[in-house]
Amino acid sequence: MSALRKVLPGFDPRALALPGILVAFWALAHSAGWVDTRLIPSPLGVAETAWHSIFAEDFLPGLWESLYRDISGFAAGALLGIATGVALGLSRWLDAAINPTLNAFKQISLFAWLPLITSWFGYDDGAKILFIAASTFYPVAVNTFEGVRGVTPQHLEVARVFRFGRTQLIFRLLLPAAAPRILTGLQMGLVFAWLATIGSEFLLANWGNGLGNIIIHGREALDAGLVIWGLIIVGIVGSFLNRLARRAENRVLKWQGAAR
């Protein structure tokens, strides 16, 4: 446990309780014959599959490709979402002109856009990154908009007293004041981006590599152990990204509190 805490500062060993119980029940069900052992492998069998998969030559390149798509799409969607949220929050005219359309598009499942995306951009990384960026955009834009609109009149009065220009108003007042909501949107966007990354690799599997391909190969080979391992590694990487986002959020909010 101490080694885990050194590698992952702030790690709580209690987080292993539920996974441990689930693995123990899984092993018991397998050994007792409660499941079809020809279809459902044992935890040890999945561990052996994971060991061979990790040392396969395509594992690290696939991990890198998934992270590259995720980070690229998240960055593009987050920047556009923040810019859109600030613009709509500052301008009542833009809010009235654009927000209804955005709200209508928000009701359409992003997976429904995939046929159009593939028709226009094919199946390569460009289409996948666009899909990931679209998944990130909405939560970031909505939270940024709410954060900007939540700035108090007292803050705006201070900006008028100091005669802030538009750039100063945005970067010295609105963005710092709206930081908690923006960071909430970014964290949600990161979660949606990772889900979209694996979804795009699974549904647009005609080109490239990625962690989603582990699940695809397991399905095609009728190898449940490989499918389970793919789900596990996807969950681990997603949890790690979420943990990084939480640490970054805590640092920014701590800095904001100190500045105040």
KOLMI-402550 format. One record per residue (C-alpha): residue number from 1; residue in one letter; x, y, z. Coordinates in steps of 0.02 Angstrom, whole numbers, always signed. Example, Ala and Ser with C-alpha at 12.3 -4.5 7.8 and 13.67 -1.06 7.14 Angstrom:
> 1; A; +615; -225; +390
> 2; S; +684; -53; +357
This chain:
> 1; M; +0; +0; +0
> 2; S; +143; +118; +40
> 3; A; +216; +87; -133
> 4; L; +49; +133; -212
> 5; R; +43; +292; -111
> 6; K; +217; +339; -171
> 7; V; +168; +312; -352
> 8; L; -7; +388; -330
> 9; P; -1; +524; -195
> 10; G; -164; +535; -101
> 11; F; -216; +358; -151
> 12; D; -341; +283; -30
> 13; P; -320; +93; -11
> 14; R; -507; +78; +24
> 15; A; -533; +109; -162
> 16; L; -472; -70; -191
> 17; A; -608; -145; -80
> 18; L; -748; -156; -209
> 19; P; -637; -218; -353
> 20; G; -565; -349; -234
> 21; I; -739; -410; -187
> 22; L; -793; -418; -369
> 23; V; -637; -516; -420
> 24; A; -660; -636; -273
> 25; F; -843; -667; -321
> 26; W; -791; -688; -503
> 27; A; -660; -818; -455
> 28; L; -785; -909; -344
> 29; A; -918; -911; -481
> 30; H; -792; -979; -605
> 31; S; -725; -1116; -491
> 32; A; -899; -1167; -433
> 33; G; -962; -1181; -612
> 34; W; -1095; -1048; -592
> 35; V; -1045; -980; -762
> 36; D; -1002; -1061; -927
> 37; T; -813; -1080; -906
> 38; R; -796; -1105; -1094
> 39; L; -856; -926; -1121
> 40; I; -809; -835; -961
> 41; P; -624; -849; -914
> 42; S; -558; -846; -736
> 43; P; -472; -691; -664
> 44; L; -307; -784; -682
> 45; G; -345; -816; -866
> 46; V; -381; -631; -895
> 47; A; -219; -588; -803
> 48; E; -122; -703; -921
> 49; T; -208; -622; -1071
> 50; A; -166; -449; -1002
> 51; W; +17; -499; -980
> 52; H; +32; -557; -1160
> 53; S; -63; -405; -1224
> 54; I; +46; -279; -1132
> 55; F; +204; -351; -1209
> 56; A; +130; -364; -1383
> 57; E; +213; -249; -1509
> 58; D; +53; -153; -1548
> 59; F; +1; -114; -1367
> 60; L; +106; +42; -1333
> 61; P; +78; +115; -1507
> 62; G; -109; +85; -1483
> 63; L; -105; +169; -1312
> 64; W; -13; +318; -1386
> 65; E; -135; +334; -1531
> 66; S; -284; +333; -1413
> 67; L; -205; +465; -1301
> 68; Y; -157; +571; -1451
> 69; R; -335; +570; -1518
> 70; D; -407; +602; -1346
> 71; I; -293; +748; -1304
> 72; S; -306; +826; -1478
> 73; G; -495; +816; -1483
> 74; F; -513; +873; -1303
> 75; A; -399; +1023; -1330
> 76; A; -491; +1078; -1487
> 77; G; -663; +1054; -1411
> 78; A; -616; +1137; -1246
> 79; L; -541; +1292; -1328
> 80; L; -692; +1312; -1442
> 81; G; -810; +1280; -1296
> 82; I; -729; +1411; -1185
> 83; A; -727; +1539; -1325
> 84; T; -909; +1505; -1367
> 85; G; -963; +1510; -1184
> 86; V; -875; +1676; -1154
> 87; A; -947; +1753; -1313
> 88; L; -1124; +1699; -1272
> 89; G; -1104; +1753; -1092
> 90; L; -1044; +1927; -1142
> 91; S; -1169; +1960; -1281
> 92; R; -1357; +1950; -1257
> 93; W; -1375; +1965; -1446
> 94; L; -1264; +1814; -1481
> 95; D; -1352; +1718; -1343
> 96; A; -1521; +1749; -1423
> 97; A; -1457; +1712; -1599
> 98; I; -1350; +1558; -1569
> 99; N; -1400; +1474; -1406
> 100; P; -1568; +1403; -1469
> 101; T; -1479; +1316; -1612
> 102; L; -1344; +1248; -1497
> 103; N; -1477; +1184; -1378
> 104; A; -1565; +1097; -1523
> 105; F; -1404; +1015; -1581
> 106; K; -1367; +963; -1402
> 107; Q; -1522; +853; -1403
> 108; I; -1454; +750; -1548
> 109; S; -1346; +603; -1497
> 110; L; -1169; +631; -1557
> 111; F; -1166; +454; -1626
> 112; A; -1304; +507; -1746
> 113; W; -1178; +624; -1828
> 114; L; -1056; +484; -1868
> 115; P; -1127; +443; -2041
> 116; L; -1107; +625; -2093
> 117; I; -934; +638; -2015
> 118; T; -873; +483; -2106
> 119; S; -952; +542; -2269
> 120; W; -859; +708; -2259
> 121; F; -696; +658; -2174
> 122; G; -678; +471; -2199
> 123; Y; -621; +352; -2063
> 124; D; -449; +422; -2020
> 125; D; -390; +517; -1867
> 126; G; -468; +680; -1928
> 127; A; -644; +608; -1915
> 128; K; -609; +532; -1744
> 129; I; -533; +692; -1675
> 130; L; -681; +792; -1741
> 131; F; -801; +673; -1654
> 132; I; -703; +687; -1491
> 133; A; -697; +877; -1504
> 134; A; -886; +884; -1528
> 135; S; -909; +774; -1374
> 136; T; -801; +893; -1272
> 137; F; -876; +1055; -1338
> 138; Y; -1049; +1052; -1261
> 139; P; -1009; +1025; -1076
> 140; V; -868; +1152; -1084
> 141; A; -971; +1283; -1176
> 142; V; -1123; +1264; -1062
> 143; N; -1023; +1275; -901
> 144; T; -919; +1421; -965
> 145; F; -1078; +1513; -1014
> 146; E; -1156; +1483; -843
> 147; G; -995; +1536; -757
> 148; V; -982; +1699; -854
> 149; R; -1166; +1739; -827
> 150; G; -1141; +1704; -642
> 151; V; -1015; +1845; -619
> 152; T; -1089; +1964; -492
> 153; P; -1132; +2147; -526
> 154; Q; -1005; +2194; -392
> 155; H; -866; +2116; -495
> 156; L; -924; +2209; -650
> 157; E; -929; +2371; -552
> 158; V; -748; +2346; -501
> 159; A; -704; +2321; -684
> 160; R; -790; +2485; -728
> 161; V; -699; +2577; -589
> 162; F; -531; +2516; -653
> 163; R; -587; +2548; -833
> 164; F; -548; +2375; -895
> 165; G; -546; +2353; -1083
> 166; R; -631; +2203; -1163
> 167; T; -472; +2096; -1155
> 168; Q; -439; +2143; -973
> 169; L; -621; +2110; -931
> 170; I; -610; +1934; -1002
> 171; F; -440; +1880; -937
> 172; R; -431; +1975; -773
> 173; L; -611; +1962; -716
> 174; L; -728; +1845; -809
> 175; L; -616; +1693; -832
> 176; P; -547; +1695; -652
> 177; A; -721; +1722; -580
> 178; A; -796; +1586; -688
> 179; A; -650; +1466; -658
> 180; P; -744; +1342; -546
> 181; R; -882; +1316; -675
> 182; I; -758; +1312; -819
> 183; L; -654; +1180; -730
> 184; T; -811; +1078; -697
> 185; G; -849; +1086; -883
> 186; L; -671; +1037; -928
> 187; Q; -678; +887; -813
> 188; M; -843; +832; -888
> 189; G; -773; +864; -1061
> 190; L; -622; +754; -1023
> 191; V; -736; +611; -972
> 192; F; -842; +630; -1129
> 193; A; -685; +645; -1235
> 194; W; -618; +478; -1173
> 195; L; -786; +394; -1200
> 196; A; -789; +467; -1376
> 197; T; -610; +410; -1407
> 198; I; -650; +228; -1372
> 199; G; -819; +243; -1460
> 200; S; -739; +316; -1617
> 201; E; -606; +179; -1620
> 202; F; -741; +48; -1600
> 203; L; -859; +118; -1731
> 204; L; -730; +189; -1853
> 205; A; -614; +40; -1846
> 206; N; -571; +42; -2031
> 207; W; -412; +142; -2000
> 208; G; -278; +155; -1867
> 209; N; -242; +73; -1701
> 210; G; -297; +108; -1522
> 211; L; -354; +32; -1359
> 212; G; -527; +8; -1433
> 213; N; -450; -117; -1553
> 214; I; -414; -235; -1407
> 215; I; -600; -255; -1379
> 216; I; -631; -272; -1567
> 217; H; -499; -409; -1585
> 218; G; -570; -499; -1434
> 219; R; -745; -493; -1507
> 220; E; -687; -556; -1677
> 221; A; -587; -697; -1598
> 222; L; -729; -740; -1476
> 223; D; -600; -712; -1339
> 224; A; -696; -650; -1186
> 225; G; -533; -633; -1088
> 226; L; -465; -509; -1214
> 227; V; -629; -412; -1213
> 228; I; -627; -403; -1022
> 229; W; -445; -347; -1023
> 230; G; -487; -213; -1151
> 231; L; -626; -147; -1039
> 232; I; -509; -148; -889
> 233; I; -368; -52; -972
> 234; V; -491; +74; -1046
> 235; G; -561; +103; -871
> 236; I; -388; +119; -793
> 237; V; -327; +247; -920
> 238; G; -490; +345; -908
> 239; S; -478; +348; -717
> 240; F; -298; +406; -727
> 241; L; -345; +550; -843
> 242; N; -488; +597; -727
> 243; R; -369; +595; -579
> 244; L; -250; +711; -670
> 245; A; -395; +829; -708
> 246; R; -447; +831; -524
> 247; R; -270; +871; -467
> 248; A; -257; +1012; -594
> 249; E; -425; +1079; -539
> 250; N; -373; +1077; -356
> 251; R; -213; +1170; -397
> 252; V; -302; +1304; -497
> 253; L; -437; +1331; -368
> 254; K; -307; +1335; -229
> 255; W; -214; +1469; -325
> 256; Q; -375; +1564; -353
> 257; G; -415; +1559; -167
> 258; A; -241; +1620; -124
> 259; A; -256; +1761; -250
> 260; R; -419; +1814; -172
